[in-house]
Amino acid sequence: MKKCYLCVVNRLDSEIQLTADGSATLYRPDIDEHYHSVKGAVAESRHVYVDCGLRYRAASGASGQGLTVLEIGFGTGLNAALSVDAADVPVRYVSLELYPLDPDMVKTMGYDSVSGRISAVNDAPWDVDTSITPRFMLCKQRADFTVCELPQNIDVVYFDAFAPEKQPEMWSRDCFERIYAAMSPGGVLTTYCAKGAVRRMLQDVGFEVQRIEGPAGGKREILRAIRPVED
């Protein structure tokens, strides 16, 4: 759950709140939305994106060139930092964010207790490739996902936009068609959102969609969508 198309840099009305697993999230009272699950920010990131996305795709057979990951919404950088920690194969990680948060705000959220990479990914410059580790290349792009050019041959997509009712333009069929066209065969998209309308849209675009168990103590189901090897 990330950003609405308003500038959220140092918003005075954004509140840091603790979630059920003891990790922090940001709350936007103006749109009544959190950046992460209130049932566990770190638990959600690890399960939905790192385990069910990155690790799942790597286990299914990463190419010798490694994996390309596309994240929709950099937000606090939590998904990126946990992905650095989990990367067992070379990863190029592209994250699209129209309105970045101030890194100093993120540093007050305590994520350094779960990942030593949180400062590195937040302090990395924008719109250039930055080597976080010898096997993890990060490119944060200031870009509007709904219209920008996407990287090609994407292996993993972290689809972590605000909920469809808060940010419907991000969940359009056109957006998912663009993602599908940019993905490699066997590529994996994961999202916390398990709404029937989203699942059916992904299926209509061509994905094979799985409803899988959500994080412990969190949502009952999440979605994993796979671009077929032959389509």
N, C-alpha and C positions, 0 to 999 in steps of 0.2 A: 504494500500500500504506500504509494509515494506521492508525488506532487500534483497539485492542480495547476493550471496555467495562470498562476499569479506569482509574483515574486515573493519567495519565502525566505530570502536571505535575511537573517537576523530579525525575523518577524517578532514583534514584542508580544503578540498574543499567542505564540507557540509555547507550549508547556512541555517540559520533560516529565514523563510519568514512568513509574516502574510497572512492568508487566508481571504476569504470574510466575515466570521462571526467575525473577529477580533482575532481569536485564531491562534497560531503559528503551523507551520509544518517545517520539514527538507526537503531540496532540495538537491538531488545528481546530480550535473551537469555532472559527468562522465558517468551517464547512463540516464540523462535527466528524472528524476523521483522524485516525491514527496512521503513522507511517508503517507500523508493524502490528502483528496480532497482539492484543492485550493479554492473550493467554500464554505469551512467551515470544519475545522478539527474536532472541538468539535461537530458540528451539525451532521457530518457523523458518528462519533463514537456512539453518543447517539441514532441516528435513526436506523442505519444499524445493530448494534450489541446489544446495551442495550435494546432498545425498541422492535425491530423486532426479536431479538434472546432471550435474557435472560427473559425479562418481558413476552414475548409471551408464552414461554415454561412454565414459572411459573404459568401463568394464566390458562393454559390448564390442570393443575393438577400435581404439583410436588409431588414426593413421600415423605413419612415421613422422609426419609434420606436426603432430599434436592436435589440439582442439581449438576452435574459434568459438568463443562465448559472446553472446550479445545480451546485455542487460538493458531492460527498458526502465530507466529511472535509477540514477546513481544514489540519490537520497543521502543517507548517513554514511554510505560506504561499507555498511556491515556485510552485505552479500559479497562484495569484492574482497574484503579482508579475510573472511572465512574461506573463500575460494582459493586465495593464495595459500593458506594453511593446508588445504586439502589437495592441491595440485600435485599429482603423481606423474603427470605427463606434461610436456610443454603446452602452455596455454597462452593464447592471445585473447585478451578480455576487453571488449569494446562496450562502453557504457554511455548511453544517451541521456542527457540531462539538460533541460532548457534553463532551469533556474537553480544553480548550485547553492547548497548551504554553505555558510561560513565554517571553515574547518575548526575555528576556535569554539563554535557552538557544539560541534560534535565531540570535541575533546572533553567537554564537561559531562558527557553521557556515560562514561565508565566502560566503554567497549574495550579499552586496552587490557582489561582484566580477562577477556575471553580471546583476544587476538592481538598479538604484538605488531600486526601489520596495519592496524586502523589508522595510525598517523601517516604511514607511508602512502596509503592509497588516497587519503584526503589531502595530503600536501602535494601530491603529484600534480604537475602542471596540466592545463587543459589543452586539448586539441593536438597533442603530440604523443608519440609512443614513449612510455617510461618503463624501464626494466625494474620491477619490484624485487624479483629474484632472478637468478639465471634461467629459470624455466617459466617465469610469469611476466608477460608483457601487458601493461595496462594502457589503454587509450580512452580517456574520458573526453567525450565530445559534447560541446554546448550545441544542442540540436533539438529541433522539434521532431519527435518520432513520427508524427502523422504525415510529414511531408519530406523528410530528409532521405538522402540516399543511404541504403543499408549496406553493410559489408556482405560479401558473397561467401558461399560455402560455409555457412554458419552450422556448427555442430550442436550447440546448446543455446537455448533462449530462456532467460529468466524474465518471465512476464509478470512484473510486480508493480503495475500502475494502481492508482486509487481504484476503488470499487466501481463497477460499471454505472451505478446510479449517480456517482459523484463525478465521473469523468468519461461519459459515454463515447466521446470521439476517439478515445484510445482503444475501445473494444469493438470497432467496426469491422465488418467483413473485409473491407478494402485493406485495413491494417493487417489482418491475419493473412490475406492473400499475398501481400508484399513480403511478409515474413516467410511464408511457405515457399515462395519463388526464390528467396535468397538462401534457403537452407540446403544443406547437403543431404543426399539420401541417407535415411536412418537418423537424421537429426532429431533432437528432442526439445520440446517446449514444455516447461512446467509453470504452473500458476497456482496460487492459493485459492483462486475462485473456482468453485465447482457448480455454479449455476447452470441449470439445464439449457438456457438459451445460449450461453457461451459454449457449452459442450457440443450442442447441435451445430453451431456456427463453425467450430473447428472441424467437425466431421464433414460438413458441406464443402468446406474449402479443400478437403482431401486428406486430412490427418486421420491417423488411427488413434482414437482417444481412449485412455484408460482412466477409470475412477479408482484412485488408490487411497490407502489410509493416510489420514493427516498426521501431524506431529502429536506426540504423546501429550495428552491433556489439552489439545487444541481442537481444530476443526475435524469433524468426522471424516471428511473426504477432501481430496485435492484432485487436480487434473494433471495428467501427463499426456501430451500429444506428440505423436511420432510421424515424421514424414516417411512414407513407405520407401523401401529400397528400390522397388519397381513401381512406377506410377505412370 
